[in-house]
Amino acid sequence: MTTIHLYIGLPGSGKTYRAKKAFESFGGIILDDDFDPKAIQAAIDEKPNHIYITHPHLCFEDTRTNLISFLHKQNIRDIKLYCFENDVEKAWTLIKGRSDGRLISKDALKDVFSRGYTYPAGVEIIPIWNPE
């Protein structure tokens, strides 16, 4: 049975870092900043033990709900949510240090992602990753 791990948080919060660490420990498939249904279906079809999905739009409740509904239609019931804190300043510090081309303006971080970020009920909030 496949377990889906959804990493939810602002850009720069550590979603990709945590997903890669879990992948190193448990294997599976990482869909980094990708929740295209075709990519998810292809990953599910491979029947890995774990699929790790990271995407900043998972901050938004409607996006999360739609993805979980899609997963349920694929008979995936083992879905784990990992939510990072909503802290623009911490996330912005990490984004400024990126060298992988995944950049975003501070205004977009604050006005789009942070403002629209909702935490699912009952989920423990993870501190933003700190490289120090």
N, CA, C and O atoms as CSV, one atom per row, in Angstrom:
chain,resi,resn,atom,element,x,y,z
A,1,MET,N,N,0.838,-1.180,0.000
A,1,MET,CA,C,0.000,0.000,0.000
A,1,MET,C,C,0.889,1.252,0.000
A,1,MET,O,O,1.878,1.333,0.728
A,2,THR,N,N,0.514,2.203,-0.820
A,2,THR,CA,C,1.265,3.450,-0.949
A,2,THR,C,C,0.804,4.462,0.088
A,2,THR,O,O,-0.392,4.658,0.302
A,3,THR,N,N,1.773,5.096,0.723
A,3,THR,CA,C,1.500,6.221,1.617
A,3,THR,C,C,1.873,7.497,0.875
A,3,THR,O,O,2.971,7.619,0.331
A,4,ILE,N,N,0.941,8.443,0.860
A,4,ILE,CA,C,1.196,9.751,0.258
A,4,ILE,C,C,1.561,10.716,1.373
A,4,ILE,O,O,0.855,10.811,2.377
A,5,HIS,N,N,2.657,11.425,1.197
A,5,HIS,CA,C,3.125,12.424,2.158
A,5,HIS,C,C,2.985,13.793,1.488
A,5,HIS,O,O,3.663,14.067,0.497
A,6,LEU,N,N,2.116,14.650,2.017
A,6,LEU,CA,C,1.916,15.993,1.480
A,6,LEU,C,C,2.646,16.995,2.359
A,6,LEU,O,O,2.358,17.124,3.549
A,7,TYR,N,N,3.588,17.698,1.761
A,7,TYR,CA,C,4.358,18.717,2.476
A,7,TYR,C,C,3.759,20.071,2.139
A,7,TYR,O,O,3.750,20.491,0.982
A,8,ILE,N,N,3.259,20.749,3.165
A,8,ILE,CA,C,2.468,21.965,3.011
A,8,ILE,C,C,3.207,23.113,3.681
A,8,ILE,O,O,3.553,23.037,4.860
A,9,GLY,N,N,3.443,24.175,2.921
A,9,GLY,CA,C,4.117,25.320,3.520
A,9,GLY,C,C,4.469,26.364,2.484
A,9,GLY,O,O,4.357,26.146,1.278
A,10,LEU,N,N,4.894,27.494,2.989
A,10,LEU,CA,C,5.316,28.592,2.127
A,10,LEU,C,C,6.516,28.169,1.291
A,10,LEU,O,O,7.247,27.255,1.674
A,11,PRO,N,N,6.728,28.829,0.146
A,11,PRO,CA,C,7.994,28.636,-0.540
A,11,PRO,C,C,9.121,28.956,0.444
A,11,PRO,O,O,9.030,29.932,1.188
A,12,GLY,N,N,10.165,28.154,0.454
A,12,GLY,CA,C,11.293,28.404,1.354
A,12,GLY,C,C,11.123,27.843,2.747
A,12,GLY,O,O,11.959,28.105,3.612
A,13,SER,N,N,10.070,27.077,3.000
A,13,SER,CA,C,9.829,26.594,4.362
A,13,SER,C,C,10.565,25.298,4.690
A,13,SER,O,O,10.695,24.943,5.862
A,14,GLY,N,N,11.048,24.586,3.669
A,14,GLY,CA,C,11.762,23.340,3.912
A,14,GLY,C,C,11.029,22.105,3.428
A,14,GLY,O,O,11.399,20.985,3.781
A,15,LYS,N,N,9.989,22.297,2.619
A,15,LYS,CA,C,9.214,21.157,2.123
A,15,LYS,C,C,10.081,20.180,1.333
A,15,LYS,O,O,10.069,18.976,1.590
A,16,THR,N,N,10.821,20.704,0.381
A,16,THR,CA,C,11.673,19.860,-0.460
A,16,THR,C,C,12.764,19.204,0.374
A,16,THR,O,O,13.053,18.020,0.200
A,17,TYR,N,N,13.364,19.956,1.265
A,17,TYR,CA,C,14.419,19.418,2.132
A,17,TYR,C,C,13.899,18.224,2.932
A,17,TYR,O,O,14.535,17.171,2.966
A,18,ARG,N,N,12.743,18.392,3.574
A,18,ARG,CA,C,12.164,17.304,4.391
A,18,ARG,C,C,11.767,16.109,3.536
A,18,ARG,O,O,11.972,14.963,3.936
A,19,ALA,N,N,11.201,16.368,2.364
A,19,ALA,CA,C,10.808,15.269,1.475
A,19,ALA,C,C,12.039,14.475,1.026
A,19,ALA,O,O,11.997,13.245,0.975
A,20,LYS,N,N,13.122,15.162,0.704
A,20,LYS,CA,C,14.350,14.471,0.287
A,20,LYS,C,C,14.937,13.648,1.430
A,20,LYS,O,O,15.438,12.545,1.211
A,21,LYS,N,N,14.877,14.178,2.633
A,21,LYS,CA,C,15.375,13.420,3.796
A,21,LYS,C,C,14.545,12.148,4.007
A,21,LYS,O,O,15.101,11.083,4.273
A,22,ALA,N,N,13.226,12.256,3.890
A,22,ALA,CA,C,12.362,11.082,4.036
A,22,ALA,C,C,12.651,10.083,2.911
A,22,ALA,O,O,12.708,8.877,3.150
A,23,PHE,N,N,12.831,10.579,1.701
A,23,PHE,CA,C,13.147,9.725,0.564
A,23,PHE,C,C,14.454,8.966,0.809
A,23,PHE,O,O,14.541,7.771,0.528
A,24,GLU,N,N,15.459,9.654,1.329
A,24,GLU,CA,C,16.737,9.008,1.625
A,24,GLU,C,C,16.561,7.867,2.629
A,24,GLU,O,O,17.252,6.852,2.542
A,25,SER,N,N,15.654,8.029,3.565
A,25,SER,CA,C,15.434,7.014,4.592
A,25,SER,C,C,14.517,5.880,4.138
A,25,SER,O,O,14.746,4.721,4.485
A,26,PHE,N,N,13.485,6.205,3.369
A,26,PHE,CA,C,12.429,5.228,3.082
A,26,PHE,C,C,12.226,4.906,1.608
A,26,PHE,O,O,11.496,3.973,1.275
A,27,GLY,N,N,12.867,5.673,0.714
A,27,GLY,CA,C,12.688,5.445,-0.718
A,27,GLY,C,C,11.332,5.936,-1.188
A,27,GLY,O,O,10.589,6.567,-0.435
A,28,GLY,N,N,11.016,5.641,-2.442
A,28,GLY,CA,C,9.745,6.055,-3.007
A,28,GLY,C,C,9.934,6.977,-4.188
A,28,GLY,O,O,10.901,6.852,-4.940
A,29,ILE,N,N,9.007,7.906,-4.350
A,29,ILE,CA,C,9.020,8.861,-5.456
A,29,ILE,C,C,8.754,10.254,-4.891
A,29,ILE,O,O,7.860,10.437,-4.065
A,30,ILE,N,N,9.534,11.229,-5.341
A,30,ILE,CA,C,9.313,12.628,-4.961
A,30,ILE,C,C,8.710,13.369,-6.152
A,30,ILE,O,O,9.238,13.314,-7.263
A,31,LEU,N,N,7.607,14.057,-5.909
A,31,LEU,CA,C,7.025,14.978,-6.880
A,31,LEU,C,C,7.211,16.373,-6.298
A,31,LEU,O,O,6.373,16.859,-5.538
A,32,ASP,N,N,8.313,17.004,-6.662
A,32,ASP,CA,C,8.698,18.290,-6.084
A,32,ASP,C,C,8.085,19.433,-6.887
A,32,ASP,O,O,8.352,19.584,-8.079
A,33,ASP,N,N,7.271,20.223,-6.223
A,33,ASP,CA,C,6.563,21.336,-6.858
A,33,ASP,C,C,5.742,20.862,-8.053
A,33,ASP,O,O,5.632,21.558,-9.062
A,34,ASP,N,N,5.172,19.674,-7.923
A,34,ASP,CA,C,4.405,19.094,-9.028
A,34,ASP,C,C,3.239,18.298,-8.459
A,34,ASP,O,O,3.448,17.282,-7.797
A,35,PHE,N,N,2.032,18.743,-8.707
A,35,PHE,CA,C,0.886,17.908,-8.372
A,35,PHE,C,C,-0.059,17.779,-9.551
A,35,PHE,O,O,-1.280,17.740,-9.397
A,36,ASP,N,N,0.542,17.714,-10.739
A,36,ASP,CA,C,-0.203,17.429,-11.944
A,36,ASP,C,C,-0.809,16.031,-11.820
A,36,ASP,O,O,-0.092,15.079,-11.512
A,37,PRO,N,N,-2.110,15.890,-12.054
A,37,PRO,CA,C,-2.743,14.570,-11.903
A,37,PRO,C,C,-2.070,13.465,-12.701
A,37,PRO,O,O,-2.009,12.326,-12.239
A,38,LYS,N,N,-1.561,13.780,-13.896
A,38,LYS,CA,C,-0.893,12.753,-14.706
A,38,LYS,C,C,0.398,12.285,-14.028
A,38,LYS,O,O,0.702,11.092,-14.026
A,39,ALA,N,N,1.147,13.213,-13.459
A,39,ALA,CA,C,2.389,12.850,-12.763
A,39,ALA,C,C,2.076,12.031,-11.513
A,39,ALA,O,O,2.769,11.061,-11.206
A,40,ILE,N,N,1.038,12.426,-10.806
A,40,ILE,CA,C,0.646,11.689,-9.595
A,40,ILE,C,C,0.162,10.295,-9.968
A,40,ILE,O,O,0.520,9.314,-9.317
A,41,GLN,N,N,-0.653,10.206,-11.017
A,41,GLN,CA,C,-1.152,8.908,-11.448
A,41,GLN,C,C,-0.006,8.000,-11.884
A,41,GLN,O,O,0.000,6.809,-11.570
A,42,ALA,N,N,0.958,8.555,-12.604
A,42,ALA,CA,C,2.110,7.759,-13.029
A,42,ALA,C,C,2.894,7.253,-11.819
A,42,ALA,O,O,3.360,6.114,-11.809
A,43,ALA,N,N,3.037,8.098,-10.807
A,43,ALA,CA,C,3.737,7.680,-9.581
A,43,ALA,C,C,2.954,6.580,-8.867
A,43,ALA,O,O,3.540,5.591,-8.426
A,44,ILE,N,N,1.643,6.741,-8.751
A,44,ILE,CA,C,0.798,5.731,-8.101
A,44,ILE,C,C,0.885,4.404,-8.847
A,44,ILE,O,O,0.947,3.341,-8.229
A,45,ASP,N,N,0.891,4.469,-10.174
A,45,ASP,CA,C,0.941,3.257,-10.992
A,45,ASP,C,C,2.222,2.448,-10.761
A,45,ASP,O,O,2.246,1.235,-10.971
A,46,GLU,N,N,3.272,3.128,-10.331
A,46,GLU,CA,C,4.525,2.415,-10.032
A,46,GLU,C,C,4.453,1.648,-8.718
A,46,GLU,O,O,5.324,0.827,-8.431
A,47,LYS,N,N,3.428,1.908,-7.924
A,47,LYS,CA,C,3.181,1.230,-6.646
A,47,LYS,C,C,4.362,1.306,-5.661
A,47,LYS,O,O,4.765,0.291,-5.093
A,48,PRO,N,N,4.906,2.502,-5.464
A,48,PRO,CA,C,5.964,2.626,-4.457
A,48,PRO,C,C,5.350,2.591,-3.061
A,48,PRO,O,O,4.141,2.763,-2.906
A,49,ASN,N,N,6.170,2.373,-2.067
A,49,ASN,CA,C,5.672,2.430,-0.688
A,49,ASN,C,C,5.343,3.862,-0.278
A,49,ASN,O,O,4.437,4.088,0.524
A,50,HIS,N,N,6.078,4.828,-0.828
A,50,HIS,CA,C,5.907,6.228,-0.432
A,50,HIS,C,C,5.964,7.135,-1.654
A,50,HIS,O,O,6.781,6.943,-2.555
A,51,ILE,N,N,5.081,8.126,-1.663
A,51,ILE,CA,C,5.133,9.221,-2.629
A,51,ILE,C,C,5.132,10.512,-1.818
A,51,ILE,O,O,4.269,10.719,-0.965
A,52,TYR,N,N,6.101,11.375,-2.091
A,52,TYR,CA,C,6.250,12.644,-1.380
A,52,TYR,C,C,5.882,13.764,-2.344
A,52,TYR,O,O,6.498,13.904,-3.401
A,53,ILE,N,N,4.882,14.559,-1.985
A,53,ILE,CA,C,4.430,15.656,-2.840
A,53,ILE,C,C,4.660,16.970,-2.116
A,53,ILE,O,O,4.184,17.178,-1.000
A,54,THR,N,N,5.401,17.852,-2.774
A,54,THR,CA,C,5.629,19.187,-2.231
A,54,THR,C,C,5.101,20.201,-3.239
A,54,THR,O,O,5.310,20.062,-4.444
A,55,HIS,N,N,4.431,21.199,-2.745
A,55,HIS,CA,C,3.995,22.290,-3.625
A,55,HIS,C,C,3.458,23.420,-2.757
A,55,HIS,O,O,2.662,23.177,-1.850
A,56,PRO,N,N,3.887,24.665,-3.028
A,56,PRO,CA,C,3.408,25.772,-2.193
A,56,PRO,C,C,1.902,26.009,-2.286
A,56,PRO,O,O,1.309,26.546,-1.351
A,57,HIS,N,N,1.270,25.618,-3.399
A,57,HIS,CA,C,-0.175,25.826,-3.506
A,57,HIS,C,C,-0.975,24.920,-2.572
A,57,HIS,O,O,-2.177,25.120,-2.398
A,58,LEU,N,N,-0.323,23.932,-1.974
A,58,LEU,CA,C,-1.009,23.112,-0.973
A,58,LEU,C,C,-1.327,23.913,0.289
A,58,LEU,O,O,-2.061,23.440,1.157
A,59,CYS,N,N,-0.773,25.133,0.393
A,59,CYS,CA,C,-1.144,26.045,1.485
A,59,CYS,C,C,-2.629,26.392,1.427
A,59,CYS,O,O,-3.248,26.697,2.446
A,60,PHE,N,N,-3.184,26.341,0.232
A,60,PHE,CA,C,-4.563,26.762,0.029
A,60,PHE,C,C,-5.500,25.576,0.229
A,60,PHE,O,O,-5.311,24.513,-0.363
A,61,GLU,N,N,-6.501,25.769,1.062
A,61,GLU,CA,C,-7.405,24.680,1.430
A,61,GLU,C,C,-8.075,24.039,0.219
A,61,GLU,O,O,-8.193,22.815,0.162
A,62,ASP,N,N,-8.517,24.840,-0.748
A,62,ASP,CA,C,-9.211,24.255,-1.900
A,62,ASP,C,C,-8.273,23.378,-2.727
A,62,ASP,O,O,-8.689,22.330,-3.220
A,63,THR,N,N,-7.030,23.785,-2.884
A,63,THR,CA,C,-6.054,22.976,-3.625
A,63,THR,C,C,-5.798,21.664,-2.901
A,63,THR,O,O,-5.768,20.596,-3.512
A,64,ARG,N,N,-5.614,21.760,-1.589
A,64,ARG,CA,C,-5.385,20.563,-0.766
A,64,ARG,C,C,-6.579,19.607,-0.844
A,64,ARG,O,O,-6.412,18.402,-1.031
A,65,THR,N,N,-7.774,20.161,-0.699
A,65,THR,CA,C,-8.992,19.351,-0.732
A,65,THR,C,C,-9.149,18.659,-2.077
A,65,THR,O,O,-9.503,17.481,-2.132
A,66,ASN,N,N,-8.889,19.384,-3.165
A,66,ASN,CA,C,-8.992,18.789,-4.503
A,66,ASN,C,C,-7.983,17.664,-4.694
A,66,ASN,O,O,-8.305,16.630,-5.278
A,67,LEU,N,N,-6.772,17.863,-4.205
A,67,LEU,CA,C,-5.758,16.825,-4.340
A,67,LEU,C,C,-6.132,15.587,-3.518
A,67,LEU,O,O,-6.018,14.460,-4.001
A,68,ILE,N,N,-6.570,15.794,-2.303
A,68,ILE,CA,C,-6.957,14.661,-1.456
A,68,ILE,C,C,-8.146,13.925,-2.060
A,68,ILE,O,O,-8.199,12.696,-2.003
A,69,SER,N,N,-9.102,14.652,-2.638
A,69,SER,CA,C,-10.239,14.008,-3.322
A,69,SER,C,C,-9.751,13.167,-4.499
A,69,SER,O,O,-10.220,12.047,-4.707
A,70,PHE,N,N,-8.820,13.706,-5.257
A,70,PHE,CA,C,-8.239,12.950,-6.376
A,70,PHE,C,C,-7.580,11.676,-5.869
A,70,PHE,O,O,-7.763,10.608,-6.454
A,71,LEU,N,N,-6.811,11.780,-4.780
A,71,LEU,CA,C,-6.128,10.612,-4.223
A,71,LEU,C,C,-7.137,9.567,-3.744
A,71,LEU,O,O,-6.936,8.369,-3.939
A,72,HIS,N,N,-8.214,10.023,-3.119
A,72,HIS,CA,C,-9.252,9.092,-2.671
A,72,HIS,C,C,-9.884,8.354,-3.861
A,72,HIS,O,O,-10.205,7.170,-3.762
A,73,LYS,N,N,-10.058,9.052,-4.971
A,73,LYS,CA,C,-10.606,8.412,-6.170
A,73,LYS,C,C,-9.660,7.344,-6.714
A,73,LYS,O,O,-10.079,6.431,-7.425
A,74,GLN,N,N,-8.379,7.472,-6.370
A,74,GLN,CA,C,-7.379,6.481,-6.785
A,74,GLN,C,C,-7.223,5.385,-5.724
A,74,GLN,O,O,-6.294,4.579,-5.779
A,75,ASN,N,N,-8.146,5.372,-4.762
A,75,ASN,CA,C,-8.137,4.407,-3.650
A,75,ASN,C,C,-6.920,4.551,-2.742
A,75,ASN,O,O,-6.473,3.584,-2.125
A,76,ILE,N,N,-6.399,5.755,-2.670
A,76,ILE,CA,C,-5.310,6.053,-1.733
A,76,ILE,C,C,-5.957,6.606,-0.469
A,76,ILE,O,O,-6.629,7.637,-0.507
A,77,ARG,N,N,-5.754,5.921,0.642
A,77,ARG,CA,C,-6.345,6.348,1.907
A,77,ARG,C,C,-5.292,6.745,2.938
A,77,ARG,O,O,-5.592,7.464,3.891
A,78,ASP,N,N,-4.063,6.278,2.750
A,78,ASP,CA,C,-3.000,6.580,3.705
A,78,ASP,C,C,-2.298,7.862,3.265
A,78,ASP,O,O,-1.344,7.829,2.489
A,79,ILE,N,N,-2.788,8.987,3.775
A,79,ILE,CA,C,-2.290,10.307,3.395
A,79,ILE,C,C,-1.835,11.023,4.665
A,79,ILE,O,O,-2.608,11.190,5.607
A,80,LYS,N,N,-0.588,11.435,4.676
A,80,LYS,CA,C,-0.024,12.133,5.836
A,80,LYS,C,C,0.269,13.579,5.448
A,80,LYS,O,O,0.818,13.849,4.380
A,81,LEU,N,N,-0.107,14.503,6.331
A,81,LEU,CA,C,0.098,15.927,6.088
A,81,LEU,C,C,1.194,16.460,6.999
A,81,LEU,O,O,1.219,16.179,8.197
A,82,TYR,N,N,2.091,17.227,6.416
A,82,TYR,CA,C,3.163,17.877,7.168
A,82,TYR,C,C,3.070,19.371,6.871
A,82,TYR,O,O,3.338,19.799,5.748
A,83,CYS,N,N,2.695,20.158,7.864
A,83,CYS,CA,C,2.469,21.600,7.680
A,83,CYS,C,C,3.566,22.406,8.355
A,83,CYS,O,O,3.854,22.223,9.538
A,84,PHE,N,N,4.160,23.285,7.601
A,84,PHE,CA,C,5.197,24.169,8.123
A,84,PHE,C,C,4.574,25.482,8.584
A,84,PHE,O,O,3.524,25.894,8.091
A,85,GLU,N,N,5.231,26.122,9.526
A,85,GLU,CA,C,4.721,27.385,10.065
A,85,GLU,C,C,4.619,28.442,8.966
A,85,GLU,O,O,5.338,28.398,7.967
A,86,ASN,N,N,3.728,29.369,9.172
A,86,ASN,CA,C,3.474,30.467,8.241
A,86,ASN,C,C,4.263,31.680,8.728
A,86,ASN,O,O,3.722,32.549,9.413
A,87,ASP,N,N,5.553,31.730,8.367
A,87,ASP,CA,C,6.433,32.813,8.816
A,87,ASP,C,C,7.175,33.359,7.600
A,87,ASP,O,O,8.153,32.770,7.138
A,88,VAL,N,N,6.698,34.487,7.092
A,88,VAL,CA,C,7.241,35.079,5.868
A,88,VAL,C,C,8.721,35.421,6.018
A,88,VAL,O,O,9.507,35.155,5.108
A,89,GLU,N,N,9.110,35.998,7.138
A,89,GLU,CA,C,10.505,36.432,7.301
A,89,GLU,C,C,11.474,35.252,7.267
A,89,GLU,O,O,12.513,35.326,6.610
A,90,LYS,N,N,11.149,34.177,7.961
A,90,LYS,CA,C,12.022,32.990,7.946
A,90,LYS,C,C,12.095,32.397,6.543
A,90,LYS,O,O,13.175,32.050,6.064
A,91,ALA,N,N,10.945,32.282,5.889
A,91,ALA,CA,C,10.918,31.714,4.533
A,91,ALA,C,C,11.692,32.603,3.567
A,91,ALA,O,O,12.428,32.100,2.718
A,92,TRP,N,N,11.534,33.911,3.688
A,92,TRP,CA,C,12.207,34.846,2.797
A,92,TRP,C,C,13.730,34.737,2.948
A,92,TRP,O,O,14.459,34.813,1.959
A,93,THR,N,N,14.201,34.561,4.166
A,93,THR,CA,C,15.643,34.399,4.399
A,93,THR,C,C,16.177,33.203,3.619
A,93,THR,O,O,17.250,33.281,3.021
A,94,LEU,N,N,15.441,32.107,3.622
A,94,LEU,CA,C,15.883,30.913,2.901
A,94,LEU,C,C,15.759,31.084,1.384
A,94,LEU,O,O,16.625,30.625,0.639
A,95,ILE,N,N,14.703,31.733,0.927
A,95,ILE,CA,C,14.526,31.951,-0.511
A,95,ILE,C,C,15.662,32.786,-1.071
A,95,ILE,O,O,16.165,32.501,-2.158
A,96,LYS,N,N,16.073,33.812,-0.345
A,96,LYS,CA,C,17.151,34.682,-0.824
A,96,LYS,C,C,18.450,33.907,-1.035
A,96,LYS,O,O,19.274,34.297,-1.862
A,97,GLY,N,N,18.640,32.821,-0.300
A,97,GLY,CA,C,19.853,32.031,-0.414
A,97,GLY,C,C,19.794,30.922,-1.450
A,97,GLY,O,O,20.765,30.183,-1.615
A,98,ARG,N,N,18.681,30.791,-2.147
A,98,ARG,CA,C,18.537,29.728,-3.138
A,98,ARG,C,C,19.411,29.985,-4.366
A,98,ARG,O,O,19.614,31.125,-4.783
A,99,SER,N,N,19.912,28.906,-4.920
A,99,SER,CA,C,20.672,29.005,-6.165
A,99,SER,C,C,20.118,28.036,-7.209
A,99,SER,O,O,20.791,27.728,-8.192
A,100,ASP,N,N,18.893,27.558,-6.994
A,100,ASP,CA,C,18.313,26.553,-7.888
A,100,ASP,C,C,17.266,27.125,-8.845
A,100,ASP,O,O,16.579,26.372,-9.535
A,101,GLY,N,N,17.143,28.443,-8.889
A,101,GLY,CA,C,16.195,29.065,-9.802
A,101,GLY,C,C,14.769,29.153,-9.289
A,101,GLY,O,O,13.910,29.720,-9.964
A,102,ARG,N,N,14.491,28.600,-8.096
A,102,ARG,CA,C,13.127,28.645,-7.552
A,102,ARG,C,C,12.969,29.913,-6.714
A,102,ARG,O,O,12.955,29.861,-5.484
A,103,LEU,N,N,12.853,31.032,-7.386
A,103,LEU,CA,C,12.753,32.313,-6.703
A,103,LEU,C,C,11.323,32.831,-6.758
A,103,LEU,O,O,10.549,32.488,-7.651
A,104,ILE,N,N,10.999,33.661,-5.787
A,104,ILE,CA,C,9.679,34.274,-5.696
A,104,ILE,C,C,9.882,35.615,-4.999
A,104,ILE,O,O,10.783,35.757,-4.172
A,105,SER,N,N,9.059,36.584,-5.327
A,105,SER,CA,C,9.209,37.888,-4.682
A,105,SER,C,C,8.673,37.821,-3.250
A,105,SER,O,O,7.814,37.002,-2.923
A,106,LYS,N,N,9.197,38.692,-2.425
A,106,LYS,CA,C,8.713,38.746,-1.047
A,106,LYS,C,C,7.246,39.159,-1.007
A,106,LYS,O,O,6.485,38.679,-0.167
A,107,ASP,N,N,6.847,40.052,-1.918
A,107,ASP,CA,C,5.439,40.469,-1.969
A,107,ASP,C,C,4.528,39.288,-2.282
A,107,ASP,O,O,3.480,39.131,-1.655
A,108,ALA,N,N,4.918,38.457,-3.249
A,108,ALA,CA,C,4.104,37.274,-3.576
A,108,ALA,C,C,4.071,36.309,-2.401
A,108,ALA,O,O,3.032,35.727,-2.088
A,109,LEU,N,N,5.211,36.150,-1.762
A,109,LEU,CA,C,5.279,35.267,-0.596
A,109,LEU,C,C,4.278,35.713,0.468
A,109,LEU,O,O,3.545,34.905,1.039
A,110,LYS,N,N,4.273,37.027,0.717
A,110,LYS,CA,C,3.409,37.583,1.762
A,110,LYS,C,C,1.951,37.704,1.316
A,110,LYS,O,O,1.043,37.261,2.018
A,111,ASP,N,N,1.735,38.303,0.150
A,111,ASP,CA,C,0.376,38.645,-0.268
A,111,ASP,C,C,-0.405,37.478,-0.868
A,111,ASP,O,O,-1.635,37.478,-0.821
A,112,VAL,N,N,0.273,36.502,-1.420
A,112,VAL,CA,C,-0.418,35.369,-2.026
A,112,VAL,C,C,-0.382,34.163,-1.097
A,112,VAL,O,O,-1.422,33.680,-0.649
A,113,PHE,N,N,0.828,33.681,-0.810
A,113,PHE,CA,C,0.951,32.428,-0.079
A,113,PHE,C,C,0.646,32.559,1.405
A,113,PHE,O,O,-0.139,31.779,1.944
A,114,SER,N,N,1.247,33.523,2.067
A,114,SER,CA,C,1.047,33.650,3.510
A,114,SER,C,C,-0.391,34.026,3.831
A,114,SER,O,O,-0.999,33.459,4.739
A,115,ARG,N,N,-0.930,34.974,3.093
A,115,ARG,CA,C,-2.300,35.436,3.352
A,115,ARG,C,C,-3.329,34.320,3.136
A,115,ARG,O,O,-4.327,34.252,3.854
A,116,GLY,N,N,-3.090,33.445,2.151
A,116,GLY,CA,C,-4.050,32.396,1.850
A,116,GLY,C,C,-3.802,31.079,2.565
A,116,GLY,O,O,-4.555,30.123,2.384
A,117,TYR,N,N,-2.751,31.022,3.374
A,117,TYR,CA,C,-2.348,29.766,4.017
A,117,TYR,C,C,-3.317,29.404,5.136
A,117,TYR,O,O,-3.558,30.197,6.046
A,118,THR,N,N,-3.860,28.214,5.059
A,118,THR,CA,C,-4.709,27.696,6.134
A,118,THR,C,C,-4.131,26.370,6.603
A,118,THR,O,O,-3.638,25.571,5.807
A,119,TYR,N,N,-4.203,26.152,7.911
A,119,TYR,CA,C,-3.738,24.886,8.475
A,119,TYR,C,C,-4.915,23.920,8.564
A,119,TYR,O,O,-5.996,24.294,9.020
A,120,PRO,N,N,-4.707,22.681,8.131
A,120,PRO,CA,C,-5.771,21.686,8.350
A,120,PRO,C,C,-5.947,21.449,9.849
A,120,PRO,O,O,-4.985,21.541,10.611
A,121,ALA,N,N,-7.138,21.153,10.260
A,121,ALA,CA,C,-7.425,20.921,11.679
A,121,ALA,C,C,-6.630,19.734,12.203
A,121,ALA,O,O,-6.507,18.704,11.540
A,122,GLY,N,N,-6.100,19.900,13.397
A,122,GLY,CA,C,-5.452,18.804,14.099
A,122,GLY,C,C,-4.054,18.451,13.639
A,122,GLY,O,O,-3.507,17.437,14.074
A,123,VAL,N,N,-3.460,19.254,12.775
A,123,VAL,CA,C,-2.126,18.951,12.267
A,123,VAL,C,C,-1.080,19.716,13.078
A,123,VAL,O,O,-1.227,20.909,13.340
A,124,GLU,N,N,-0.027,19.006,13.466
A,124,GLU,CA,C,1.072,19.648,14.187
A,124,GLU,C,C,1.856,20.531,13.219
A,124,GLU,O,O,2.148,20.129,12.093
A,125,ILE,N,N,2.189,21.731,13.668
A,125,ILE,CA,C,2.907,22.688,12.828
A,125,ILE,C,C,4.410,22.493,13.019
A,125,ILE,O,O,4.905,22.464,14.146
A,126,ILE,N,N,5.125,22.360,11.906
A,126,ILE,CA,C,6.578,22.138,11.890
A,126,ILE,C,C,7.258,23.492,11.721
A,126,ILE,O,O,6.849,24.289,10.876
A,127,PRO,N,N,8.296,23.760,12.520
A,127,PRO,CA,C,9.050,25.003,12.309
A,127,PRO,C,C,9.712,25.015,10.919
A,127,PRO,O,O,10.099,23.972,10.392
A,128,ILE,N,N,9.829,26.193,10.356
A,128,ILE,CA,C,10.532,26.331,9.073
A,128,ILE,C,C,11.955,25.854,9.257
A,128,ILE,O,O,12.592,26.115,10.278
A,129,TRP,N,N,12.447,25.145,8.242
A,129,TRP,CA,C,13.782,24.584,8.272
A,129,TRP,C,C,14.820,25.670,8.489
A,129,TRP,O,O,14.757,26.737,7.878
A,130,ASN,N,N,15.773,25.390,9.365
A,130,ASN,CA,C,16.846,26.334,9.660
A,130,ASN,C,C,18.173,25.646,9.351
A,130,ASN,O,O,18.541,24.683,10.024
A,131,PRO,N,N,18.905,26.139,8.327
A,131,PRO,CA,C,20.137,25.470,7.920
A,131,PRO,C,C,21.303,25.628,8.899
A,131,PRO,O,O,22.339,24.986,8.729
A,132,GLU,N,N,21.150,26.463,9.905
A,132,GLU,CA,C,22.267,26.707,10.836
A,132,GLU,C,C,22.423,25.590,11.831
A,132,GLU,O,O,23.312,25.640,12.681
